[in-house]
Amino acid sequence: MRKTFLFFVLCLLSVLSLQAATVYTKISGVPTEGWPGTYIIVYEKSATQALVWDGTTDDNNFKTVNLTDGTITSENLTDCHITVTKESASTYYVKTSEGRIRCAAKQDGLIIDNNGSECTIQSSGTYTILETNNKTCRFLCNAKSETSFRFRFFYDQNKTWSNTQRKNICFYALGEVSQEAPGKVLDINYAQADLYACPSKFPTQSNPYFQYFYTNLRLLQCESEEAVPYVDLEIYAPTQYSITGEYKSDKVSNVTSDTDLRFWINCQAGSKHSAIKFPSKEGGTWGSINAATMTITDKGKSSQPNARRYHFKLTLTDSNKVIWSLDKELDVFAQWIDCDRSKDKETDMDPVAFELESESHGTTGLEKVQRDDVQGTKFIKDGQLYLMYEEHTYNMQGQEIQL
């Protein structure tokens, strides 16, 4: 009888523990009922870990929680709760249990008092923009190191906030929230990836850094590149074989070298690197991409030659702060191009297309590649990539060599 009683007590405690756990849902669109509600402010450190602002102005003012597919389940975040009160059509105050939050005058910082700053709130699809009404202060998470973080307002009279330590935040709502889809959906049907490897940054097996490959990824309405919309992304893939992964427009914070830009979308120089061409009804003009996140998932072989099937999940914010999204499977037509292939030497070759993530590639494997009437064999030896073309072997500088 005693054992049975203890068993029921343990079961009851387990049920109560489950009931005490609270679920928070990420705000990725526009809340149907508006912003009033209970929220937590979150920096998504990785796909499985997040930092929650604890509602104070202290250094390291966060709690670490687990993250699962846009939800956080935790029992001890009550002290982190914030509320949003609406003052007018586009003016809000954000309040903690201690008072309203506000930006320090023309400097980085965070003050909590009875006054507060009038703010605007906008969902970008992947993060939440919390700014003062004059747009010169934005609430971000400052990542000094892997263990030192601080949530606060950042002042920037130029309104760029380009410091790579400053990380975008998200709003997570208490419970389920009805949301409208953010921004506009991209009408994309065609994708092409041109992969480049500059000689100075071509990796070897013994080189721990610079092991990334510049990739020009074009997402178009049709192959002619004349229809719109047209998204041109400069991304950095970890190998010449793969473009799969989670890409972000802010540099990763946990790399040994700042030049290691794997899974990075280059938006820092505006339309010079990553850009969007707006639909014709909006003028058919080019605009820069201010921020972007993208997940590319390999879906297997395509029925098209020299192509492979991928699922793209892309969200970008353009220079007009309009949010665009893409969530679709596409065939990717790819070619591998060497940066120095200027065709000013007899040994320079035409670009050779290949099937991305072909099952035959490997550290010692051979791969048959072809494009139209150009044929060749690409292989790796001692960590270096070579091409065999018309019974000759070339390195990535286009020079014929003997192995």
C-alpha positions in Angstrom: 0.0 0.0 0.0 2.8 2.4 0.9 4.6 1.8 -2.5 1.3 2.3 -4.3 0.7 5.6 -2.5 4.2 6.8 -3.3 3.7 5.9 -7.0 0.5 8.0 -7.2 2.3 10.9 -5.5 5.1 10.8 -8.0 2.7 10.7 -10.8 0.8 13.7 -9.4 4.0 15.6 -9.1 4.9 14.8 -12.6 1.6 16.0 -13.9 1.8 19.2 -11.9 5.3 19.8 -13.3 4.1 19.4 -16.8 1.2 21.8 -16.1 3.6 24.3 -14.8 5.6 24.4 -18.0 4.6 27.3 -20.2 4.8 27.5 -23.9 5.9 30.6 -25.8 5.3 31.0 -29.6 7.5 33.0 -31.9 6.0 36.1 -33.6 7.0 35.7 -37.2 4.0 37.6 -38.7 1.6 40.3 -37.5 -0.5 39.3 -34.5 -4.2 39.3 -35.6 -5.3 40.8 -32.3 -2.5 43.4 -32.3 0.5 43.6 -30.0 -1.2 43.8 -26.6 -0.4 40.6 -24.7 2.4 38.9 -22.7 5.7 38.4 -24.4 9.4 37.5 -23.8 12.2 39.1 -25.8 14.6 36.4 -27.3 17.9 36.2 -29.1 18.0 33.0 -31.1 21.6 31.9 -30.5 21.2 28.7 -32.5 18.5 26.5 -33.9 18.2 24.8 -30.5 19.2 27.4 -27.9 18.0 30.9 -27.1 18.7 33.7 -24.7 15.7 35.4 -23.0 16.0 39.0 -21.7 15.5 38.8 -17.9 13.9 42.3 -17.7 16.8 44.0 -16.0 19.5 46.5 -17.1 22.3 44.3 -15.7 25.3 42.9 -17.6 24.5 39.3 -18.8 20.8 40.1 -18.3 19.5 36.8 -19.8 18.4 33.3 -19.2 19.3 30.4 -21.4 16.5 28.2 -22.7 16.0 25.4 -25.2 14.4 26.3 -28.6 12.3 23.9 -30.7 10.8 24.9 -34.0 9.8 28.4 -33.0 8.6 27.5 -29.5 10.1 27.8 -26.0 8.8 25.7 -23.2 10.0 26.8 -19.7 8.8 27.0 -16.1 10.8 29.9 -14.9 10.3 32.9 -17.3 7.7 34.8 -15.4 10.2 37.4 -14.4 11.1 37.9 -18.0 7.5 38.8 -19.1 6.9 42.1 -20.9 3.7 43.8 -22.0 3.0 46.1 -24.9 0.6 49.0 -24.6 -0.6 50.9 -27.6 -0.7 54.7 -27.4 -1.6 55.5 -31.0 -1.8 53.8 -34.4 2.0 53.2 -34.5 3.2 54.1 -31.0 3.8 51.6 -28.3 5.4 51.4 -24.9 7.2 48.2 -23.7 6.8 47.5 -20.0 8.5 45.1 -17.6 7.4 44.5 -14.0 9.7 47.4 -13.0 8.5 50.0 -15.5 8.8 51.2 -19.1 11.9 50.7 -21.1 13.7 53.6 -22.9 16.8 54.5 -24.8 19.5 56.7 -23.3 20.0 60.0 -25.0 22.2 59.6 -28.1 24.1 56.6 -26.6 23.8 52.9 -26.1 22.1 51.8 -23.0 18.8 50.8 -21.3 16.8 52.7 -18.8 13.7 51.4 -17.0 11.5 54.0 -15.4 8.0 55.6 -15.5 8.7 57.5 -18.7 9.8 55.0 -21.3 10.4 55.6 -25.0 7.7 55.7 -27.6 8.4 52.8 -29.9 7.4 51.1 -33.1 7.2 47.3 -33.5 7.5 45.5 -36.7 7.9 41.8 -37.6 10.4 41.0 -40.3 9.4 37.4 -40.6 12.5 36.1 -38.9 13.0 38.7 -36.2 11.2 41.6 -34.5 12.2 45.3 -35.0 11.7 47.3 -31.8 12.8 50.9 -32.4 12.2 54.3 -30.9 9.9 56.5 -32.9 12.8 58.6 -34.2 14.3 55.4 -35.5 17.7 56.2 -34.0 17.6 53.5 -31.2 17.0 49.8 -31.8 16.6 47.1 -29.1 19.2 44.4 -29.8 21.3 41.8 -28.0 25.0 42.6 -27.7 27.3 39.5 -28.1 30.7 40.4 -26.6 31.7 36.7 -26.5 30.3 33.2 -26.4 29.4 33.7 -22.7 28.9 37.5 -22.4 25.6 39.0 -23.7 23.6 42.0 -22.9 20.1 43.2 -24.1 19.8 47.0 -24.5 19.0 49.8 -26.9 21.7 50.8 -29.4 21.9 54.4 -30.6 22.9 54.9 -34.3 22.2 58.2 -35.9 22.8 56.6 -39.3 20.3 53.9 -38.5 22.5 51.0 -39.7 23.4 49.0 -36.6 26.0 47.2 -38.7 28.3 46.1 -35.8 28.5 42.3 -36.0 28.2 41.9 -32.2 24.7 43.3 -32.3 22.1 40.6 -32.8 18.5 40.9 -33.8 15.8 39.9 -31.3 12.5 38.1 -31.5 9.2 38.5 -29.7 7.8 35.2 -28.3 4.2 35.4 -27.1 2.8 33.5 -24.1 0.6 30.7 -25.5 -0.8 30.4 -29.0 -1.1 33.5 -31.1 -3.1 34.1 -34.3 -0.8 35.7 -36.9 -1.0 37.0 -40.4 1.8 36.0 -42.8 4.4 38.8 -43.0 5.4 40.7 -46.2 5.0 39.5 -49.7 5.5 36.0 -51.3 8.2 35.7 -54.0 7.0 34.2 -57.2 10.2 32.1 -57.9 10.4 29.2 -60.3 14.0 28.9 -61.3 17.3 28.8 -59.4 20.9 28.9 -60.6 24.1 28.6 -58.4 27.5 29.7 -59.7 30.2 28.5 -57.3 33.5 30.2 -57.2 36.8 29.4 -55.4 39.5 32.1 -55.4 43.0 30.6 -55.4 44.0 32.5 -52.3 41.2 31.0 -50.3 41.0 27.5 -51.9 41.0 25.1 -48.9 43.1 22.1 -48.3 42.6 19.3 -45.8 45.2 20.8 -43.5 43.8 24.4 -43.7 41.3 25.0 -40.9 40.2 28.4 -42.2 39.1 30.0 -45.5 37.1 26.8 -46.2 34.2 28.5 -47.7 33.1 28.9 -51.3 31.7 32.1 -52.7 28.4 31.3 -54.5 26.3 33.6 -56.6 22.7 32.2 -56.1 20.1 33.6 -58.5 16.4 33.0 -57.8 14.3 34.0 -60.7 10.8 33.8 -62.1 12.1 32.2 -65.3 15.4 31.2 -66.8 15.6 34.2 -69.1 16.5 36.5 -66.1 14.1 39.1 -67.6 11.0 38.5 -65.5 10.7 39.8 -62.0 11.0 39.3 -59.1 14.7 38.5 -59.3 16.7 37.8 -56.1 20.5 37.8 -56.4 22.3 36.5 -53.3 26.0 36.3 -52.6 26.3 33.4 -50.1 29.3 31.5 -48.7 28.9 27.7 -48.7 31.2 25.4 -46.7 32.2 23.1 -49.7 32.1 23.3 -53.4 29.6 20.3 -53.5 26.9 21.6 -51.1 24.7 24.7 -50.7 22.5 23.1 -48.0 22.5 24.8 -44.6 21.1 27.7 -42.6 22.3 31.1 -43.9 22.1 34.5 -42.1 23.1 38.0 -43.1 25.0 38.5 -39.8 28.4 36.8 -39.3 28.5 33.9 -37.0 30.0 34.8 -33.6 31.7 31.6 -32.6 34.4 31.3 -35.3 38.1 31.5 -34.7 38.7 33.8 -37.7 36.5 36.7 -38.7 37.1 35.8 -42.3 35.4 32.5 -41.9 32.1 33.3 -43.4 30.4 30.0 -43.8 26.6 30.1 -44.2 26.7 33.9 -44.6 24.6 36.0 -46.9 26.5 39.2 -47.8 24.1 42.1 -47.4 26.5 44.5 -45.8 27.3 46.4 -49.0 23.8 46.6 -50.3 22.9 45.9 -53.9 26.5 45.4 -54.9 26.4 41.9 -53.5 22.8 40.8 -52.6 19.8 42.5 -54.2 16.2 42.2 -55.2 14.4 43.4 -58.4 10.9 44.5 -57.5 7.9 43.4 -59.6 7.0 45.6 -62.6 4.0 47.1 -60.9 6.5 48.6 -58.4 8.7 49.9 -61.2 10.9 46.9 -62.0 13.8 48.5 -60.2 16.6 47.1 -58.1 16.8 47.5 -54.3 19.3 46.3 -51.8 18.7 43.6 -49.2 19.2 44.8 -45.7 18.7 41.5 -43.9 18.1 37.9 -44.9 17.8 34.4 -43.5 17.6 31.3 -45.6 17.4 27.5 -45.1 18.3 25.2 -48.1 17.4 21.5 -47.8 18.6 18.9 -50.3 15.6 17.0 -51.7 17.4 14.6 -54.0 18.0 14.3 -57.7 16.2 16.3 -60.2 14.7 15.0 -63.5 16.5 17.9 -65.2 20.2 17.4 -66.4 22.9 19.1 -64.3 20.4 20.0 -61.6 19.4 18.9 -58.2 16.2 19.5 -56.2 16.3 21.8 -53.1 13.7 23.3 -50.7 14.3 27.0 -50.1 12.9 28.9 -47.1 14.0 32.5 -47.6 12.9 35.7 -45.8 14.5 39.0 -46.7 13.9 42.7 -45.8 14.5 45.1 -48.7 15.7 48.7 -48.6 12.1 49.9 -48.2 11.7 47.6 -45.1 9.3 45.4 -47.1 9.4 41.8 -46.1 9.6 39.1 -48.8 9.3 35.4 -48.3 10.0 32.2 -50.3 9.0 28.7 -49.2 9.3 26.4 -52.2 11.1 23.4 -53.8 13.2 24.3 -56.8 15.5 22.7 -59.3 19.0 24.2 -58.9 21.1 24.4 -62.0 24.8 24.8 -61.0 28.2 25.4 -62.4 31.6 25.5 -60.8 33.8 28.5 -61.9 37.3 29.4 -61.0 37.9 33.1 -60.1 41.0 33.3 -62.3 39.5 31.7 -65.4 39.8 34.8 -67.7 40.4 32.7 -70.9 43.6 34.6 -71.6 45.6 31.4 -71.6 45.3 28.3 -73.7 44.9 26.3 -70.6 41.8 28.3 -69.4 38.7 26.2 -69.7 35.0 27.0 -70.0 32.9 26.6 -66.8 32.1 23.0 -66.0 28.6 22.3 -64.6 28.0 19.5 -62.2 25.3 18.0 -60.1 25.4 19.5 -56.6 25.8 17.0 -53.8 26.3 14.1 -56.3 26.5 10.8 -54.4 29.8 10.0 -56.2 31.9 12.8 -54.7 34.3 12.3 -51.8 37.7 13.1 -50.5 39.3 10.6 -52.9 36.4 10.0 -55.3 36.1 10.9 -59.0 33.1 12.6 -60.5 32.0 12.8 -64.1 30.9 16.2 -65.1 29.6 17.7 -68.3 28.0 20.8 -69.8 26.8 20.8 -73.4 29.8 19.7 -75.4 32.3 20.3 -72.6 33.3 17.2 -70.6 35.7 16.6 -67.9 36.5 14.7 -64.7 36.8 16.5 -61.4 38.8 14.8 -58.6 40.5 15.5 -55.3 44.0 14.5 -54.4 45.8 15.5 -51.2 43.0 17.9 -50.4 43.3 19.8 -53.7 40.7 19.9 -56.5 41.8 19.2 -60.0 40.1 18.9 -63.4 40.9 16.4 -66.2 39.9 17.8 -69.5 40.8 16.3 -72.9 43.4 14.0 -71.4 45.1 17.0 -69.6 45.1 17.8 -65.9 44.6 21.4 -64.6 44.7 23.0 -61.2 42.3 25.7 -60.1 44.5 28.4 -61.5 44.0 27.0 -64.9 47.6 25.8 -65.2 48.3 22.4 -66.7 50.2 20.2 -64.3 51.6 16.7 -64.1 50.6 14.4 -61.2 
